[in-house]
Amino acid sequence: MTLTKITTDKAPAAIGPYSQAIQAGHFVFLSGQIPLIPETMQLDDASFEQQVHRVMTNLQAVAKAAGGDLSQIVKLTIYLTDLQNFATVNTIMEQYFLTPYPARATIQVAALPKGAGIEIEGMMMLADIKQ
């Protein structure tokens, strides 16, 4: 199987030895996005709500670079440093995703890179797999 690296300057560059996304067949695995501003690579230190929007915008940019969009995401994993923000994430997520919503896990963690309060990674399917 061929693996294809997905890269865009519309989302933050990788801050470690990983790709923004990797395509494997019909699937694209989007690396975790934190609320970094792509142009400055600085953490968006606005409200938590704005940070969630920034993460969604970053995910959209990577999905687009892979030839898709958020509607093709089938699985999300959300990392929060405070599960008190769970309801806020749900409300904002409804602005970016329609039903059927992707499968999802939400996990509280002790810390995230650069002191972020949220990180979201996803798996996207670009086309139906023929059976």
C-alpha positions as CSV (number, residue, x, y, z in Angstrom):
1,M,0.0,0.0,0.0
2,T,1.2,3.5,-0.9
3,L,1.3,6.1,1.9
4,T,0.9,9.7,0.7
5,K,2.0,12.7,2.9
6,I,-0.6,15.5,3.0
7,T,0.7,19.0,3.6
8,T,-0.8,22.5,3.6
9,D,0.4,25.9,4.7
10,K,-3.2,26.7,5.6
11,A,-2.8,24.6,8.8
12,P,0.0,24.6,11.4
13,A,3.2,22.8,10.3
14,A,4.1,19.7,12.3
15,I,6.0,20.5,15.5
16,G,7.6,17.1,15.6
17,P,8.5,14.1,13.5
18,Y,5.0,13.5,12.0
19,S,2.9,14.6,9.0
20,Q,-0.2,16.8,9.1
21,A,-2.0,13.8,7.5
22,I,-1.3,10.5,5.8
23,Q,-3.4,9.0,3.1
24,A,-3.5,5.2,3.0
25,G,-5.9,4.0,0.3
26,H,-9.3,5.7,0.7
27,F,-8.5,6.7,4.3
28,V,-6.8,9.9,5.5
29,F,-5.4,10.0,9.0
30,L,-5.4,13.6,10.2
31,S,-2.8,14.3,13.0
32,G,-4.0,16.0,16.1
33,Q,-4.6,19.8,15.7
34,I,-4.2,22.2,18.6
35,P,-5.2,25.9,18.4
36,L,-2.1,27.1,16.6
37,I,-2.3,30.0,14.2
38,P,-0.7,28.7,11.0
39,E,1.0,32.0,10.0
40,T,2.7,32.5,13.4
41,M,2.7,29.0,14.9
42,Q,1.7,30.6,18.1
43,L,-1.1,29.3,20.3
44,D,-4.4,31.1,19.9
45,D,-4.8,32.4,23.4
46,A,-8.3,33.7,22.9
47,S,-11.3,32.1,24.7
48,F,-11.6,28.4,24.9
49,E,-14.5,28.7,22.4
50,Q,-12.2,30.5,19.9
51,Q,-9.6,27.8,20.4
52,V,-12.1,25.1,19.5
53,H,-13.0,27.1,16.3
54,R,-9.3,27.4,15.5
55,V,-8.8,23.6,15.8
56,M,-11.8,23.0,13.6
57,T,-10.5,25.5,11.0
58,N,-7.1,23.7,11.1
59,L,-8.7,20.3,10.6
60,Q,-10.8,21.7,7.7
61,A,-7.6,23.0,6.0
62,V,-5.9,19.6,6.3
63,A,-9.0,17.7,5.1
64,K,-9.2,20.1,2.1
65,A,-5.5,19.5,1.3
66,A,-6.3,15.8,1.2
67,G,-9.1,16.4,-1.3
68,G,-12.0,16.1,1.2
69,D,-13.8,18.0,3.8
70,L,-15.1,17.6,7.4
71,S,-18.2,15.8,6.2
72,Q,-16.0,12.8,5.2
73,I,-14.5,12.4,8.7
74,V,-15.7,9.1,10.2
75,K,-13.9,9.2,13.5
76,L,-12.6,11.9,15.9
77,T,-10.6,11.7,19.0
78,I,-10.8,14.8,21.2
79,Y,-8.3,15.4,24.0
80,L,-9.2,18.0,26.7
81,T,-7.2,19.2,29.6
82,D,-10.5,19.9,31.4
83,L,-13.6,17.8,30.8
84,Q,-15.7,20.7,32.1
85,N,-15.3,22.0,28.5
86,F,-17.1,18.9,27.1
87,A,-20.4,20.6,26.5
88,T,-18.7,23.6,24.8
89,V,-17.0,21.3,22.4
90,N,-20.3,19.5,21.6
91,T,-22.0,22.9,20.9
92,I,-19.2,24.1,18.6
93,M,-18.9,20.7,16.9
94,E,-22.5,20.9,15.8
95,Q,-21.5,24.0,13.7
96,Y,-19.0,22.0,11.7
97,F,-20.6,18.5,11.4
98,L,-24.0,17.3,10.3
99,T,-25.7,14.0,11.2
100,P,-24.7,11.3,11.1
101,Y,-21.9,12.7,13.3
102,P,-18.6,10.9,13.2
103,A,-17.8,8.3,15.8
104,R,-15.9,9.9,18.6
105,A,-13.9,9.5,21.8
106,T,-13.2,12.3,24.2
107,I,-10.4,11.9,26.7
108,Q,-9.2,14.1,29.5
109,V,-5.4,14.5,29.6
110,A,-3.0,16.1,32.0
111,A,-1.3,18.3,29.4
112,L,-1.1,19.0,25.6
113,P,1.6,20.5,23.5
114,K,2.3,24.2,23.9
115,G,-0.1,24.4,26.8
116,A,-3.2,23.9,24.6
117,G,-6.5,23.0,26.2
118,I,-7.8,21.0,23.3
119,E,-6.4,18.7,20.5
120,I,-8.5,16.9,17.9
121,E,-7.4,14.2,15.5
122,G,-9.5,12.5,12.9
123,M,-9.9,9.8,10.3
124,M,-11.5,10.6,7.0
125,M,-12.7,8.4,4.1
126,L,-12.3,10.0,0.7
127,A,-14.4,7.6,-1.3
128,D,-16.7,4.6,-0.9
129,I,-14.7,1.4,-0.9
130,K,-16.1,-1.0,-3.5
131,Q,-17.1,-4.4,-2.1
